[in-house]
Amino acid sequence: MAKWGVTKPVRLLLIGSGGQVGGEILRLGWPVPVDIVAPVRAQLDIAHPMQVTALLKEGMFDVAINCAAYTVVDKAETDVEAAWRLNAVWPAVLASETGWLGIPIVRVSTDYVFDGSKPGLESDPIRPLSLP
Ligand SMILES: NC(=O)c1ccc[n+]([C@@H]2O[C@H](COP(=O)([O-])OP(=O)(O)OC[C@H]3O[C@@H](n4cnc5c(N)ncnc54)[C@H](OP(=O)(O)O)[C@@H]3O)[C@@H](O)[C@H]2O)c1
């Protein structure tokens, strides 16, 4: 542990641990001791910002990973408002809340907005191949 400059277990908030990516992260081996808090949606609904704020304030987290997302891609084309809320609005709220509290956050999103022609940067122009 000392090799990494870590003297106590890292407290990690993992949101969306019931999903594919969250479940894999939950099973990862870590190079340092990690104390993972992984609420399922019934315990923490990110669409309810007050729940999120309360947990963040009480949790003493060192870092957070958000894997919760609206992932039913076909339905998202008609259920636009719900998809936008879950994939854009609430992650922004979460980023803002964690920012105030000084908690670094990782947001797992999609790379399907790029054309895949090269390893890219977030600032690259979007060009999803699914669009004509
Ligand atoms: N899977 C991949 O191969 C892959 C690859 C690249 C990027 N990604 C990105 O990674 C992210 C997660 O993808 P995934 O495949 O893990 O999706 P997933 O299996 O559909 O999991 C999404 C998770 O989000 C949770 N969730 C949905 N609404 C919520 C809410 N209001 N509050 C709290 N939790 C909520 C779901 O909870 P319930 O279980 O209760 O529904 C589920 O656990 C997405 O942004 C996706 O684009 C995934």
Ligand as a Chemical Component Dictionary entry (heavy atoms), coordinates in Angstrom:
data_LIG
# 
_chem_comp.id                   LIG 
_chem_comp.type                 NON-POLYMER 
_chem_comp.pdbx_formal_charge   0 
_chem_comp.three_letter_code    LIG 
# 
loop_
_chem_comp_atom.comp_id 
_chem_comp_atom.atom_id 
_chem_comp_atom.alt_atom_id 
_chem_comp_atom.type_symbol 
_chem_comp_atom.charge 
_chem_comp_atom.model_Cartn_x 
_chem_comp_atom.model_Cartn_y 
_chem_comp_atom.model_Cartn_z 
_chem_comp_atom.pdbx_ordinal 
LIG N1  N1  N 0  -21.550 -2.471 -21.994 1  
LIG C1  C1  C 0  -20.595 -2.061 -22.807 2  
LIG O1  O1  O 0  -19.951 -2.867 -23.523 3  
LIG C2  C2  C 0  -20.210 -0.592 -22.896 4  
LIG C3  C3  C 0  -19.149 -0.210 -23.743 5  
LIG C4  C4  C 0  -18.780 1.146  -23.819 6  
LIG C5  C5  C 0  -19.449 2.094  -23.052 7  
LIG N2  N2  N 1  -20.485 1.694  -22.267 8  
LIG C6  C6  C 0  -21.167 2.745  -21.503 9  
LIG O2  O2  O 0  -21.124 2.418  -20.116 10 
LIG C7  C7  C 0  -22.305 2.899  -19.474 11 
LIG C8  C8  C 0  -22.997 1.726  -18.755 12 
LIG O3  O3  O 0  -23.326 0.752  -19.740 13 
LIG P1  P1  P 0  -23.820 -0.714 -19.344 14 
LIG O4  O4  O 0  -23.643 -1.551 -20.552 15 
LIG O5  O5  O -1 -23.203 -1.138 -18.044 16 
LIG O6  O6  O 0  -25.386 -0.437 -19.147 17 
LIG P2  P2  P 0  -26.475 -1.332 -18.385 18 
LIG O7  O7  O 0  -26.026 -2.741 -18.288 19 
LIG O8  O8  O 0  -27.777 -1.024 -19.053 20 
LIG O9  O9  O 0  -26.469 -0.722 -16.936 21 
LIG C9  C9  C 0  -26.966 0.560  -16.666 22 
LIG C10 C10 C 0  -27.130 0.682  -15.177 23 
LIG O10 O10 O 0  -27.679 1.971  -14.916 24 
LIG C11 C11 C 0  -28.621 1.811  -13.880 25 
LIG N3  N3  N 0  -29.585 2.900  -13.866 26 
LIG C12 C12 C 0  -30.468 3.259  -14.835 27 
LIG N4  N4  N 0  -31.196 4.302  -14.423 28 
LIG C13 C13 C 0  -30.771 4.614  -13.168 29 
LIG C14 C14 C 0  -31.129 5.579  -12.211 30 
LIG N5  N5  N 0  -32.084 6.494  -12.462 31 
LIG N6  N6  N 0  -30.467 5.616  -11.036 32 
LIG C15 C15 C 0  -29.518 4.723  -10.755 33 
LIG N7  N7  N 0  -29.110 3.768  -11.609 34 
LIG C16 C16 C 0  -29.746 3.709  -12.809 35 
LIG C17 C17 C 0  -29.306 0.498  -14.199 36 
LIG O11 O11 O 0  -29.992 0.070  -13.063 37 
LIG P3  P3  P 0  -31.102 -1.091 -13.155 38 
LIG O12 O12 O 0  -30.276 -2.341 -13.166 39 
LIG O13 O13 O 0  -31.914 -0.894 -11.939 40 
LIG O14 O14 O 0  -31.856 -0.847 -14.426 41 
LIG C18 C18 C 0  -28.086 -0.355 -14.569 42 
LIG O15 O15 O 0  -27.511 -0.917 -13.425 43 
LIG C19 C19 C 0  -23.184 3.512  -20.589 44 
LIG O16 O16 O 0  -22.991 4.908  -20.610 45 
LIG C20 C20 C 0  -22.642 2.876  -21.851 46 
LIG O17 O17 O 0  -22.821 3.704  -22.982 47 
LIG C21 C21 C 0  -20.880 0.386  -22.158 48 
# 
loop_
_chem_comp_bond.comp_id 
_chem_comp_bond.atom_id_1 
_chem_comp_bond.atom_id_2 
_chem_comp_bond.value_order 
_chem_comp_bond.pdbx_ordinal 
LIG N1  C1  SING 1  
LIG C1  O1  DOUB 2  
LIG C1  C2  SING 3  
LIG C2  C3  SING 4  
LIG C2  C21 DOUB 5  
LIG C3  C4  DOUB 6  
LIG C4  C5  SING 7  
LIG C5  N2  DOUB 8  
LIG N2  C6  SING 9  
LIG N2  C21 SING 10 
LIG C6  O2  SING 11 
LIG C6  C20 SING 12 
LIG O2  C7  SING 13 
LIG C7  C8  SING 14 
LIG C7  C19 SING 15 
LIG C8  O3  SING 16 
LIG O3  P1  SING 17 
LIG P1  O4  DOUB 18 
LIG P1  O5  SING 19 
LIG P1  O6  SING 20 
LIG O6  P2  SING 21 
LIG P2  O7  DOUB 22 
LIG P2  O8  SING 23 
LIG P2  O9  SING 24 
LIG O9  C9  SING 25 
LIG C9  C10 SING 26 
LIG C10 O10 SING 27 
LIG C10 C18 SING 28 
LIG O10 C11 SING 29 
LIG C11 N3  SING 30 
LIG C11 C17 SING 31 
LIG N3  C12 SING 32 
LIG N3  C16 SING 33 
LIG C12 N4  DOUB 34 
LIG N4  C13 SING 35 
LIG C13 C14 SING 36 
LIG C13 C16 DOUB 37 
LIG C14 N5  SING 38 
LIG C14 N6  DOUB 39 
LIG N6  C15 SING 40 
LIG C15 N7  DOUB 41 
LIG N7  C16 SING 42 
LIG C17 O11 SING 43 
LIG C17 C18 SING 44 
LIG O11 P3  SING 45 
LIG P3  O12 DOUB 46 
LIG P3  O13 SING 47 
LIG P3  O14 SING 48 
LIG C18 O15 SING 49 
LIG C19 O16 SING 50 
LIG C19 C20 SING 51 
LIG C20 O17 SING 52 
# 
